[in-house]
Amino acid sequence: MNEKAIAAVATSVRSLSMDAIQKANSGHPGLPLGAAEVASVLYGEILKHNPANSKWEDRDRFVLSAGHGSMLLYSILHLSGYKVTMDDIKSFRQVGSVCCGHPEYGVTDGVECTGGPLGQGVSMAVGMAVAESMLAARFNTAKHTIVDHYTYSLVGEGCLQEGVASEACSLAGNLKLGKLIVFYDQNKISIDGCTDITFTDDIAKRYEAYGWQVLKGDMYKPAEIEKLVKKAKADKDHPTLIMLKSVIGKCAPKEGCADVHGAPLGADGVKEAKAKLGIPVDQDFYVVPEAYEYFNGKKAEWAKKEAEWNETFAEWAKENPELKKQWDAFHSDAATADVADVTYKVGDACATRDASGKALNVIAARYGNLVGGSADLMGPNKTAFKAVDEGTFSPANRKGRTIEYGIREFAMSAVCAGISLHGGLRPFCATFLVFADYLRPSLRVVSLMKRPVIYVFTHDSIYVGEDGPTHQPIETLTSLRAIPGVQVIRPGDPEESMEAWKMAYASKDHPVCMAFTRQALAVYEKEDPDWKNTMKCGAYVVQKGSDSPDITILASGSEVNMALAAAKLVSGKTIRVVSVPDVKTFASQEKTIRDSIIGNAKRVVCTEAGISMEWLQFTTPDNCFCIDRFGESGPANKVAEYLGFTSEKLAEMLKK
């Protein structure tokens, strides 16, 4: 190791970081100043990467989980040759800059995920490590290794306090993800002061209890960091936490204090820090010349490594043409087998969660890259792979397509995000709809990153029954639809459930949430002959009534059957029934499309076993047959009767 060059890089990281934050008058200098060495060693000596091609499939991944320290990442990306220019650095935290306040996936070259909310980054890193091991087991051969890389993450005190990191790291230990290495910036400072005021866990013992290897070192000894990484790599059966004692805001006037965490140093503070670093105090955005020289000297080495991999990959592809076809399909979401849809007859009845289970197995057989599982609810969620059972993903079976997440909904979603970000696999996860609240913060980040993760939510209404109001989602569908970019599909019968899965898999740039029933629903006749295509608009006509009906009922999920039953109880009025499995997509359609589906109706009535808020865009409050209160505990039908949520009560509203 060229320790002098590493020191020059670390100094340059500090210089760029403090100046960018000062110029923006906004940012977090504490971490970039305190952890510059680990970034310098990682990008200079440890990572298998090629800045000339940030999408090289077999690159090592690095996730800055402590995303507030983003200038650490932008500085090292710039210095090492990624597409982050000095002008980008100078426009830190400005509108349109690729150097956003926190790292944003898809915006900045070399940024592997959106690392803003603490704890989620390292949880996504767990998913990336899962994906690497899955793909390695499937595609590596005795002669050729084409998937062989590590996932690294940098966490701070805040990440380790957030529950999602605990969930994910517990799972990582259980899965023995030996190619996951996490650096802990151990400065013992958070916004309100020393972490001892709230956080006195023995982190080493905690992670050992999770099943991790725990190593300890000094942030400011680069050669030691490199040795610790080698030791981490030698342990194939445990992820590794490398605890590095550090000083927040090192070299700043207020180093070691909470004040340096999240505010610019000030003009005088910057000058004092530069003087301590031995760099020109009156020169902004100074880079030590040896830093550029060092990374320029690495370019040929990095390019050679990728070229060697390309040669290996070409040989592998030539000798394994079927595996190569599968590789291409996995990385493009293309079908790997021709499998027919599940079909039903009018009158067939089953819970849509059962129909979802059948559809899931069709999709899994059709697309070999679908992987996933549920939060300890495989039976109730109906997410077991049957048609293509390759077992459960485990240390003994890295080819397993079923992931047992345990009761860790938040981490489950974040791990799925990491799998999706890695590439080559299409993840889904599942739980009860009401527990979507546990994973919602991750779903929001998934949507921000435009990742097509699939969410399966069952037990979608008061018809959960005896489990009572804590398990009966009322506001949950609306809360999911409220997240920008999230598509929510609530199919009304088994046929729609098959189509919902096809729509979900077809999505490429957004997450899809599907909500399924516990109770049986009958397959209804559909008057729209092209309903499978029309459904992609968010709604379609089930029962036409007439071109100008007296009433059009807009219904989602189980309430389509309710609406059809209610319509039969009303005489003297023409009633159109419209299934609206995707309220948000339907609402976003051009008015002409919406009007053609609703018809020239004198009155529009909306019904869903949830709150009425969203439906008010289609009608008035007195025409919403919804549930704007929490449920009750009891048999499902008795709960519905108690709440007045029956086809008979809906018919009474229609007669008014």
C-alpha positions in Angstrom: 0.0 0.0 0.0 1.2 3.5 -0.9 0.3 5.1 2.5 1.5 8.5 1.4 -0.9 8.4 -1.5 -3.7 7.2 0.7 -3.0 10.1 3.1 -3.2 12.5 0.1 -6.5 11.1 -0.9 -7.9 11.3 2.7 -6.8 14.9 2.9 -8.4 15.7 -0.4 -11.7 14.1 0.7 -11.6 16.4 3.7 -10.8 19.4 1.6 -13.5 18.9 -1.0 -16.1 17.9 1.6 -15.6 20.9 3.9 -15.6 23.4 1.0 -18.6 21.9 -0.7 -20.6 22.0 2.5 -19.4 25.5 3.2 -20.3 26.8 -0.3 -23.8 25.2 0.0 -24.1 26.5 3.5 -25.7 23.1 4.3 -24.5 19.6 4.9 -22.9 17.2 7.3 -19.1 17.6 7.6 -18.7 15.3 10.6 -18.6 12.0 8.8 -16.5 13.0 5.7 -13.9 14.5 7.9 -13.9 11.7 10.4 -14.0 8.7 8.0 -11.9 9.9 5.1 -9.4 7.1 5.5 -11.8 4.2 5.2 -13.1 5.6 1.9 -9.6 6.2 0.6 -8.4 2.7 1.4 -11.6 1.1 0.1 -11.7 2.8 -3.3 -7.9 2.7 -3.7 -6.9 -0.7 -2.5 -9.8 -2.9 -1.7 -12.8 -2.5 -4.0 -12.9 -4.6 -7.2 -14.3 -1.9 -9.5 -13.7 0.1 -12.6 -14.8 3.7 -12.4 -14.9 3.8 -16.2 -17.8 1.4 -16.1 -19.8 1.8 -12.9 -22.3 -1.0 -14.1 -19.8 -3.8 -14.4 -21.8 -6.8 -13.3 -19.1 -8.3 -11.1 -18.0 -5.1 -9.4 -17.9 -4.9 -5.6 -20.8 -2.9 -4.2 -20.4 -0.1 -1.6 -23.3 1.4 0.2 -23.0 4.5 2.3 -25.7 3.7 4.8 -24.9 6.9 6.8 -26.1 8.9 3.8 -26.0 12.3 5.5 -22.2 12.0 5.0 -22.7 12.1 1.3 -19.8 14.4 0.6 -17.5 11.6 1.6 -18.9 9.5 -1.2 -19.0 12.3 -3.8 -15.4 13.2 -3.0 -14.1 9.7 -3.4 -16.1 9.1 -6.5 -14.7 12.3 -8.1 -11.1 11.5 -7.1 -11.2 7.9 -8.2 -12.6 8.7 -11.7 -16.3 8.2 -11.6 -18.5 10.7 -13.6 -18.6 13.2 -10.8 -16.9 16.4 -11.9 -15.4 19.2 -9.8 -18.3 21.4 -11.0 -20.6 18.8 -9.6 -18.8 18.9 -6.3 -19.1 22.7 -6.3 -22.9 22.5 -6.8 -23.5 20.2 -3.9 -27.0 20.3 -2.6 -28.3 22.5 -5.4 -31.3 21.8 -7.5 -30.3 19.7 -10.5 -26.9 18.7 -9.1 -25.8 15.1 -9.2 -24.3 15.7 -5.7 -27.6 15.6 -3.9 -28.0 16.2 -0.2 -28.1 12.4 0.4 -27.1 9.9 -2.2 -29.8 9.2 -4.8 -29.8 6.1 -6.9 -30.0 6.7 -10.6 -28.8 10.3 -10.2 -25.1 9.9 -9.5 -22.6 7.6 -11.2 -21.3 5.1 -8.8 -24.1 5.5 -6.2 -25.5 2.0 -5.6 -28.7 3.0 -3.7 -30.6 5.9 -2.1 -29.0 6.1 1.3 -31.0 8.6 3.2 -33.0 7.2 6.0 -30.6 5.7 8.5 -30.4 1.9 8.7 -31.9 1.3 5.3 -28.7 1.4 3.4 -27.0 -1.4 5.3 -30.3 -3.4 5.0 -30.2 -3.0 1.2 -26.5 -4.1 1.3 -27.8 -7.3 2.9 -30.1 -7.8 -0.1 -27.2 -7.2 -2.5 -25.1 -9.9 -0.7 -28.1 -12.3 -0.9 -28.3 -11.6 -4.7 -24.6 -12.2 -5.2 -24.7 -15.6 -3.5 -27.9 -16.6 -5.3 -26.5 -15.8 -8.7 -23.1 -17.3 -7.9 -24.7 -20.6 -7.1 -26.8 -20.6 -10.2 -24.2 -19.4 -12.8 -20.7 -20.3 -11.6 -19.3 -23.5 -12.9 -16.4 -25.7 -11.9 -14.4 -24.2 -14.6 -15.5 -20.5 -14.7 -16.4 -18.1 -11.9 -18.3 -15.2 -13.2 -20.1 -14.0 -10.0 -17.6 -13.3 -7.2 -17.8 -10.0 -5.5 -18.2 -8.4 -2.1 -20.7 -6.0 -0.7 -19.4 -3.3 1.7 -21.3 -0.7 3.7 -20.4 2.1 6.0 -22.6 2.7 9.0 -22.7 5.2 11.8 -24.2 5.3 15.3 -27.6 6.2 13.9 -27.8 3.3 11.5 -27.1 0.9 14.4 -29.8 2.4 16.5 -32.5 2.1 13.9 -34.5 -1.1 14.2 -34.4 -2.0 10.5 -30.6 -2.4 10.7 -31.0 -4.8 13.5 -33.6 -6.8 11.6 -31.5 -7.0 8.5 -28.2 -7.8 10.2 -29.9 -10.5 12.3 -31.1 -12.1 9.0 -27.6 -11.7 7.4 -26.1 -13.6 10.3 -28.7 -16.3 10.0 -28.0 -16.6 6.3 -24.2 -16.7 6.9 -23.5 -14.0 4.2 -19.8 -14.2 4.4 -19.3 -11.7 1.5 -20.9 -8.9 3.4 -18.4 -6.5 5.2 -19.7 -3.5 7.2 -17.5 -0.7 8.5 -18.7 1.0 11.7 -17.6 4.6 12.1 -17.4 4.4 15.8 -17.2 8.1 16.9 -19.9 7.8 19.7 -21.5 11.1 18.7 -25.1 11.8 17.4 -27.0 15.0 16.9 -27.9 15.6 20.6 -24.5 14.7 22.0 -22.5 11.7 23.1 -24.4 8.5 22.2 -24.1 7.4 25.8 -27.1 9.5 26.7 -29.3 6.9 24.9 -27.1 4.2 23.4 -24.9 2.0 25.6 -25.3 -1.3 23.8 -22.2 -3.5 23.6 -22.2 -3.5 19.8 -19.6 -6.2 19.5 -21.5 -8.7 21.6 -24.7 -7.8 19.8 -23.3 -8.5 16.4 -21.6 -11.7 17.6 -25.0 -12.8 18.9 -26.4 -12.1 15.4 -23.8 -14.5 14.0 -21.3 -12.0 12.7 -17.5 -11.9 12.9 -16.6 -8.7 14.8 -13.2 -7.1 14.2 -11.8 -3.9 15.8 -9.4 -1.3 14.5 -8.4 2.4 14.1 -9.9 4.6 11.5 -6.6 6.3 11.0 -4.4 3.3 10.3 -5.0 2.5 6.6 -2.8 -0.6 6.5 -4.6 -2.0 9.5 -8.0 -1.5 7.7 -6.7 -3.4 4.7 -5.5 -6.2 7.0 -8.9 -6.3 8.7 -10.7 -6.6 5.4 -8.4 -9.6 4.5 -9.3 -11.2 7.8 -13.0 -10.6 7.1 -12.7 -12.2 3.7 -11.0 -15.3 5.2 -14.2 -16.0 7.1 -16.6 -17.5 4.5 -19.4 -18.3 6.9 -20.0 -15.0 8.7 -20.7 -11.4 7.7 -18.2 -9.1 9.3 -18.5 -5.9 11.3 -15.3 -3.9 11.4 -15.5 -1.4 14.3 -13.2 1.5 13.6 -12.7 4.0 16.4 -12.8 7.5 14.9 -13.2 11.2 15.7 -16.2 13.0 14.2 -15.1 16.1 12.3 -11.4 15.2 12.5 -9.2 18.3 12.0 -12.1 20.7 12.4 -12.0 23.2 15.3 -14.9 21.3 17.0 -13.7 17.8 16.2 -15.2 15.2 18.5 -18.3 17.3 19.3 -21.9 17.0 18.2 -21.8 20.5 16.7 -19.6 19.3 13.8 -22.2 16.6 12.8 -24.6 18.6 10.7 -23.6 22.2 10.0 -20.9 23.9 7.9 -17.7 24.7 9.7 -17.9 28.4 8.9 -15.3 30.3 7.0 -12.9 30.6 9.9 -13.5 26.9 10.8 -12.6 25.8 7.3 -9.4 27.9 7.4 -8.4 26.4 10.7 -9.1 22.9 9.5 -7.1 23.5 6.3 -4.2 24.8 8.3 -4.2 21.7 10.5 -4.3 19.5 7.3 -1.3 21.5 5.9 -3.1 22.6 2.7 -3.6 26.1 1.3 -6.0 28.0 3.5 -7.1 30.4 0.8 -7.6 27.9 -2.0 -11.1 26.4 -2.3 -11.7 22.8 -3.5 -8.0 21.9 -3.2 -6.9 18.4 -4.2 -3.5 17.2 -3.2 -1.8 16.4 -6.6 -0.7 13.0 -5.4 -4.4 12.0 -5.0 -5.1 12.4 -8.6 -1.8 10.8 -9.6 -2.5 7.8 -7.4 -5.9 7.1 -8.9 -4.7 7.8 -12.5 -2.1 5.1 -11.9 -4.9 2.7 -10.9 -6.9 3.0 -14.2 -4.9 0.4 -16.1 -5.1 -2.1 -13.3 -8.9 -1.6 -12.9 -9.5 -1.9 -16.7 -7.4 -5.0 -16.8 -9.4 -6.7 -14.1 -12.7 -6.0 -16.0 -11.1 -7.1 -19.3 -10.0 -10.4 -17.6 -13.5 -10.9 -16.3 -15.0 -10.2 -19.8 -12.7 -12.8 -21.2 -13.8 -15.3 -18.6 -17.4 -14.4 -19.2 -17.0 -14.9 -22.9 -15.4 -18.4 -22.4 -18.1 -19.3 -20.0 -20.8 -18.2 -22.4 -19.3 -20.2 -25.2 -19.1 -23.3 -23.2 -22.5 -22.9 -21.4 -24.9 -21.5 -24.0 -28.0 -22.5 -22.0 -26.7 -20.8 -18.9 -25.9 -17.8 -21.0 -29.5 -17.7 -22.3 -30.7 -17.9 -18.7 -28.3 -15.1 -17.7 -29.6 -12.8 -20.3 -33.2 -13.7 -19.4 -32.5 -13.1 -15.7 -31.0 -9.7 -16.4 -33.8 -8.5 -18.7 -36.8 -10.1 -16.9 -37.5 -12.3 -20.0 -39.4 -15.5 -19.8 -37.4 -18.7 -19.3 -40.3 -21.0 -20.0 -43.7 -21.0 -21.8 -46.3 -21.5 -19.1 -50.1 -21.0 -19.5 -52.1 -18.7 -17.2 -54.4 -20.1 -14.6 -58.0 -20.2 -15.9 -61.4 -20.1 -14.2 -65.0 -20.5 -15.1 -67.7 -18.0 -14.1 -69.0 -19.1 -10.7 -65.7 -20.6 -9.5 -65.0 -19.3 -6.1 -61.9 -19.0 -3.9 -60.1 -16.5 -1.8 -58.0 -14.2 -4.0 -55.0 -15.0 -1.8 -55.4 -18.6 -3.1 -55.7 -17.3 -6.6 -52.6 -15.2 -6.0 -50.7 -18.3 -4.9 -51.6 -20.1 -8.1 -50.7 -17.1 -10.2 -47.4 -16.7 -8.3 -46.5 -20.2 -9.3 -47.3 -19.5 -12.9 -45.1 -16.4 -12.9 -42.3 -18.3 -11.1 -42.4 -21.1 -13.6 -42.4 -18.6 -16.5 -39.7 -16.4 -15.1 -36.7 -18.1 -13.5 -35.4 -15.0 -11.8 -38.4 -14.5 -9.5 -37.3 -15.0 -5.9 -38.9 -14.1 -2.6 -41.0 -15.0 0.4 -43.0 -13.7 3.3 -42.5 -12.5 6.8 -43.2 -15.8 8.5 -46.6 -16.0 6.7 -46.0 -18.4 3.8 -49.1 -20.4 4.5 -51.5 -17.5 5.1 -50.0 -15.5 2.3 -50.0 -18.4 -0.1 -46.5 -17.7 -1.3 -45.0 -21.2 -1.4 -43.3 -22.1 -4.6 -44.8 -25.4 -5.7 -44.5 -25.6 -9.5 -40.7 -24.7 -9.3 -39.7 -25.7 -5.8 -36.0 -25.3 -5.6 -36.0 -25.1 -1.8 -35.4 -22.4 0.7 -32.4 -20.1 0.3 -30.0 -21.0 3.1 -26.2 -21.4 3.7 -26.7 -25.0 2.5 -28.8 -24.1 -0.6 -27.8 -20.9 -2.3 -30.0 -21.8 -5.3 -33.1 -21.7 -3.2 -35.7 -19.2 -4.5 -37.8 -19.0 -1.3 -36.4 -16.5 1.2 -37.6 -17.0 4.8 -37.6 -13.5 6.2 -38.9 -14.2 9.6 -41.0 -11.5 11.3 -39.0 -8.6 9.9 -41.3 -6.7 7.6 -39.1 -3.6 7.4 -35.9 -5.4 6.6 -37.8 -7.8 4.2 -38.6 -4.8 2.0 -35.2 -3.3 2.3 -33.5 -6.6 1.4 -35.8 -6.9 -1.6 -34.7 -3.4 -2.6 -31.1 -4.6 -2.4 -31.8 -7.7 -4.5 -33.5 -5.5 -7.1 -30.6 -3.0 -7.1 -28.0 -5.7 -7.5 -29.6 -6.9 -10.8 -30.3 -10.3 -12.2 -33.2 -11.2 -9.9 -36.8 -10.0 -9.5 -37.8 -10.0 -5.8 -41.2 -10.2 -4.1 -42.2 -10.1 -0.5 -45.4 -10.7 1.4 -47.2 -10.1 4.7 -50.7 -9.2 5.9 -52.0 -5.9 4.4 -52.2 -4.2 7.8 -48.5 -4.9 8.4 -47.6 -2.8 5.4 -47.2 -0.1 7.9 -44.1 -1.9 9.2 -42.4 -1.7 5.9 -43.8 1.5 4.5 -40.6 3.6 5.0 -38.7 1.1 2.8 -41.5 1.0 0.2 -41.2 4.8 0.0 -37.4 4.5 -0.7 -38.1 1.7 -3.2 -40.5 4.0 -5.1 -37.9 6.9 -5.0 -35.4 4.5 -6.6 -38.0 3.4 -9.2 -37.3 -0.3 -8.4 -39.9 -2.9 -9.5 -40.2 -4.8 -6.2 -43.5 -6.8 -5.9 -45.4 -6.7 -2.7 -48.1 -9.3 -1.9 -50.5 -8.3 0.9 -53.3 -10.6 2.0 -56.1 -10.4 4.6 -57.1 -7.1 3.0 -60.2 -6.0 5.0 -62.6 -6.4 7.9 -63.2 -9.9 6.5 -60.1 -11.0 8.5 -62.8 -11.4 11.2 -61.9 -12.6 14.6 -58.4 -11.2 14.8 -60.1 -7.8 15.2 -59.4 -4.2 14.5 -55.6 -4.4 15.0 -55.5 -6.8 12.0 -58.3 -5.3 9.9 -56.8 -2.7 7.5 -59.1 0.3 7.1 -56.9 3.2 6.0 -54.0 1.1 4.6 -54.9 0.9 0.9 -55.2 4.7 0.8 -51.9 5.2 2.6 -50.1 3.0 0.1 -51.7 4.7 -2.9 -50.6 8.0 -1.4 -46.9 7.2 -2.0 -45.9 8.7 -5.3 -45.0 6.0 -7.9 -46.5 3.1 -6.0 -49.0 1.1 -7.9 -51.7 -0.6 -5.8 -53.9 -3.4 -7.4 -56.8 -4.9 -5.5 -58.3 -7.6 -7.8 -62.0 -8.4 -7.5 -62.0 -12.1 -8.3 -59.6 -15.0 -9.1 -59.4 -14.1 -12.8 -58.3 -10.5 -12.0 -55.7 -12.0 -9.6 -53.9 -13.7 -12.4 -53.9 -10.5 -14.4 -52.7 -8.5 -11.4 -49.6 -10.7 -11.2 -48.9 -10.3 -14.9 -49.3 -6.5 -14.5 -47.0 -6.5 -11.5 -44.3 -8.5 -13.3 -44.6 -6.2 -16.4 -43.7 -3.1 -14.3 -40.1 -2.0 -14.8 -39.8 1.3 -13.0 -42.0 1.2 -9.9 -43.1 -1.0 -7.1 -46.4 -2.8 -7.2 -48.5 -3.7 -4.2 -51.3 -6.3 -4.6 -54.0 -6.8 -2.0 -55.8 -10.1 -1.7 -58.7 -11.4 0.3 -59.0 -14.1 3.0 -62.6 -14.9 2.1 -63.8 -16.6 -1.1 -64.9 -14.5 -4.0 -66.8 -15.8 -7.1 -65.6 -15.3 -10.6 -68.1 -13.0 -12.3 -69.0 -12.6 -15.9 -67.4 -9.6 -17.5 -69.2 -7.7 -20.2 -66.1 -6.0 -21.5 -64.7 -8.6 -24.0 -61.3 -7.0 -23.8 -61.3 -6.6 -20.0 -57.8 -8.0 -19.6 -56.4 -5.1 -21.6 -58.9 -2.5 -20.3 -57.9 -3.5 -16.7 -54.5 -1.9 -17.3 -56.3 1.4 -17.4 -57.2 0.7 -13.7 -60.9 -0.1 -14.3 -63.2 -1.9 -16.7 -67.0 -2.6 -17.1 -68.2 -5.8 -15.5 -71.9 -5.2 -15.9 -72.8 -2.5 -18.5 -76.4 -1.7 -17.5 -76.7 0.8 -20.4 -74.8 3.6 -22.1 -76.5 6.1 -19.7 -77.2 4.1 -16.5 -79.1 5.5 -13.6 -76.2 4.5 -11.4 -72.6 3.4 -11.9 -71.0 1.6 -9.0 -67.3 1.9 -8.8 -66.0 -1.0 -6.7 -62.6 -2.6 -5.8 -61.7 -6.1 -4.7 -64.3 -8.0 -2.7 -66.8 -5.2 -3.2 -67.3 -5.9 -6.9 -69.2 -9.1 -5.9 -71.1 -7.0 -3.3 -72.0 -4.5 -5.9 -73.3 -7.1 -8.3 -75.4 -8.7 -5.6 -76.8 -5.3 -4.5 -77.7 -4.4 -8.1 -79.9 -7.5 -8.3 -81.8 -6.3 -5.3 -82.7 -3.0 -7.0 -85.6 -2.9 -9.5 -86.5 -0.1 -11.9 -83.0 1.3 -12.3 -80.3 0.5 -14.8 -77.0 -0.1 -12.9 -73.5 -0.3 -14.3 -70.9 -2.1 -12.2 -67.3 -1.2 -12.7 -64.3 -3.1 -11.2 -61.6 -0.6 -10.2 -58.6 -2.8 -9.1 -56.2 0.1 -9.5 -57.8 3.4 -8.3 -54.8 5.5 -8.8 -54.2 4.4 -12.4 -57.8 4.9 -13.2 -57.9 8.4 -11.7 -54.8 9.3 -13.8 -56.5 8.4 -17.1 -57.7 11.0 -19.5 -61.3 12.2 -18.9 -62.5 10.6 -22.1 -61.3 7.1 -20.9 -62.8 7.6 -17.4 -66.1 8.7 -18.9 -66.2 5.8 -21.3 -65.9 3.4 -18.4 -68.2 5.2 -16.0 -70.7 5.9 -18.7 -73.1 8.8 -18.9 -74.4 8.0 -15.4 -76.9 10.1 -13.5 -75.2 9.0 -10.2 -71.9 7.5 -9.2 -71.6 5.3 -6.1 -68.3 4.1 -4.8 -67.6 1.2 -2.5 -64.5 -0.3 -0.9 -63.9 -2.0 2.5 -61.8 0.9 3.6 -61.9 4.6 4.1 -63.7 6.8 1.6 -61.1 9.5 1.1 -59.8 8.5 -2.4 -63.3 7.8 -3.7 -64.4 11.4 -3.2 -62.6 12.3 -6.4 -65.4 10.3 -8.3 -68.5 11.2 -6.2 -69.9 12.9 -3.1 -69.6 11.7 0.5 -73.2 10.6 0.6 -72.5 8.3 -2.3 -69.6 6.5 -0.7 -70.3 3.1 0.7 -67.1 2.6 2.6 -65.8 2.1 6.2 -64.5 5.2 7.9 -63.9 3.6 11.3 -61.9 0.8 12.8 -63.4 -2.7 12.7 -64.6 -5.2 15.3 -63.6 -8.6 16.5 -65.9 -11.5 15.4 -66.7 -13.8 12.6 -66.2 -12.0 9.3 -69.9 -11.9 8.1 -71.0 -10.9 11.6 -68.5 -8.0 11.6 -69.8 -6.9 8.2 -73.4 -7.0 9.5 -72.5 -5.1 12.6 -70.9 -2.4 10.5 -73.8 -2.3 8.0 -71.4 -3.3 5.2 -73.6 -5.7 3.2 -75.1 -6.0 -0.2 -78.5 -5.4 1.3 -77.4 -2.1 2.9 -75.7 -1.1 -0.3 -79.0 -1.8 -2.1 -80.8 0.5 0.3 -78.4 3.3 -0.7 -78.9 2.6 -4.4 -82.7 2.8 -4.0 -82.5 6.3 -2.5 
